[in-house]
């Protein structure tokens, strides 16, 4: 499992107007479309991402919410 840092981002569109993303994403993803993008202060979310399916199932089996699909034993 690894962690990713996701932010809302400010970027300049093709007309030169500054905009803010309505979604959170990593720097790697936003820089592909908007190399000039800067993170919006106060919007950081640290997210744990499973690298394997087993890690995913282990993580979701800890969830106690009703209706969550669990890996069959």
C-alpha positions in Angstrom: 0.0 0.0 0.0 1.2 3.5 -0.7 0.0 7.0 0.0 -0.9 9.7 -2.5 -1.4 13.4 -1.8 -4.5 14.9 -3.5 -5.4 18.6 -3.8 -7.8 20.9 -5.6 -5.7 22.8 -8.2 -5.6 26.3 -9.7 -4.7 26.4 -13.4 -4.9 28.8 -16.3 -7.2 27.8 -19.1 -6.6 28.3 -22.8 -8.2 31.8 -22.6 -5.9 32.9 -19.8 -8.5 32.7 -17.1 -7.6 31.1 -13.7 -9.8 28.2 -12.7 -10.0 25.8 -9.8 -10.7 22.1 -10.2 -13.9 20.8 -8.7 -12.2 17.5 -7.9 -9.1 16.4 -6.0 -6.2 14.8 -7.8 -2.5 14.1 -7.5 0.2 16.3 -8.9 1.3 13.7 -11.4 -2.2 13.6 -12.9 -2.8 17.4 -13.1 0.6 18.2 -14.5 -0.2 16.1 -17.6 -2.9 18.5 -18.6 -1.9 21.7 -16.8 1.9 22.0 -16.2 1.3 25.4 -14.6 -1.2 24.2 -12.0 -0.6 25.0 -8.3 -2.3 23.3 -5.3 -5.0 25.2 -3.4 -3.9 25.7 0.2 -6.0 23.8 2.8 -7.3 21.1 0.4 -4.8 18.3 1.0 -6.2 14.8 1.4 -3.7 12.0 2.0 -5.1 8.8 0.5 -3.9 5.2 1.0 -4.0 3.3 -2.3 -3.8 -0.5 -2.4 -1.1 -1.9 -4.7 -2.5 -5.4 -4.9 -6.0 -7.0 -4.8 -5.2 -8.7 -1.5 -4.3 -5.4 0.1 -7.6 -4.0 -1.2 -9.6 -6.8 0.3 -7.8 -6.5 3.6 -8.5 -2.8 3.7 -12.2 -3.2 2.9 -12.7 -6.1 5.3 -11.9 -3.6 8.1 -14.8 -1.5 7.1 -17.8 -1.9 9.4 -20.5 -0.2 7.2 -23.6 -2.3 6.5 -24.0 -3.4 2.9 -20.3 -3.5 2.1 -19.3 -6.4 -0.2 -16.6 -8.5 1.4 -14.2 -11.0 -0.1 -15.5 -14.6 0.5 -13.5 -16.6 2.9 
